[in-house]
Amino acid sequence: MNKSELINAMAEKSALSKADAKKALEAFIETVTEELQNSGKVALVGFGTFSVVEKSERTGINPATKQQITIPAKKVAKFKPGAELSIK
């Protein structure tokens, strides 16, 4: 499912117009992004939790030259699904 298909599904299930569903989805994405950029956490009970994790510096191999390189530490977004989201 891509973004436009998601907007259409949201509009259909919520009886919103497609324009309103698009605004709602974009507001959700913007809000979650801002919270994660501030190293926060967004927990949606029954759905899951968006959080930020710190990946430590590690050694890797450049596939083109086969030389070892150091991959710097970075922060990445993580999603942990809730119990009700488990796929059967």
C-alpha positions in Angstrom: 0.0 0.0 0.0 1.4 3.4 -0.9 0.6 6.8 0.5 -2.3 7.6 -1.9 -3.8 4.2 -1.3 -3.6 4.7 2.4 -5.2 8.2 2.1 -8.1 6.6 0.0 -8.6 3.9 2.6 -8.5 6.4 5.5 -11.1 8.6 3.7 -13.4 5.6 3.1 -13.2 4.2 6.7 -13.5 7.6 8.4 -16.1 9.3 6.1 -13.6 12.1 5.6 -12.9 13.7 2.3 -9.7 12.6 0.6 -8.3 16.1 1.2 -9.1 15.9 4.9 -7.6 12.4 5.1 -4.5 13.6 3.4 -4.2 16.5 5.9 -4.7 14.1 8.8 -2.1 11.7 7.6 0.5 14.4 6.9 -0.2 15.9 10.3 0.4 12.5 11.9 3.6 11.9 10.0 4.9 15.5 10.8 4.0 15.1 14.5 5.7 11.7 14.9 8.8 12.9 13.0 9.1 16.0 15.2 8.9 13.9 18.4 11.5 11.4 17.1 13.8 14.2 16.1 13.6 15.4 19.7 14.6 11.9 20.9 11.1 11.3 22.1 8.8 8.3 21.9 5.2 7.9 20.5 3.2 5.0 22.0 -0.1 4.1 20.4 -1.8 1.5 22.7 -2.7 -1.6 20.7 -0.8 -0.5 17.6 2.8 0.0 18.6 5.6 2.3 19.7 7.8 4.6 17.6 11.2 5.4 19.3 14.8 6.4 18.6 17.7 4.0 19.2 21.4 4.8 19.2 23.5 2.6 16.9 27.1 2.4 18.1 30.1 2.8 15.9 31.1 -0.4 14.1 33.5 -1.8 11.6 32.3 -2.8 8.1 33.7 -3.7 4.7 33.6 -1.5 1.6 32.2 -4.0 -1.0 34.0 -2.2 -3.9 37.5 -2.2 -2.3 37.2 -4.9 0.3 38.8 -2.5 2.8 37.6 -2.2 6.4 35.8 1.0 7.2 34.4 2.5 10.3 30.7 3.1 10.2 29.9 6.1 12.5 27.4 6.0 15.3 24.0 7.2 14.5 20.4 7.5 15.8 17.7 5.6 13.9 13.9 5.3 14.2 12.5 2.1 15.5 9.0 0.7 15.5 7.9 -2.0 18.0 4.5 -3.5 17.1 1.9 -3.8 19.9 0.3 -7.1 20.9 -2.9 -6.4 19.0 -0.9 -5.8 15.8 0.6 -9.3 15.8 0.1 -10.9 12.4 -1.5 -14.3 12.7 
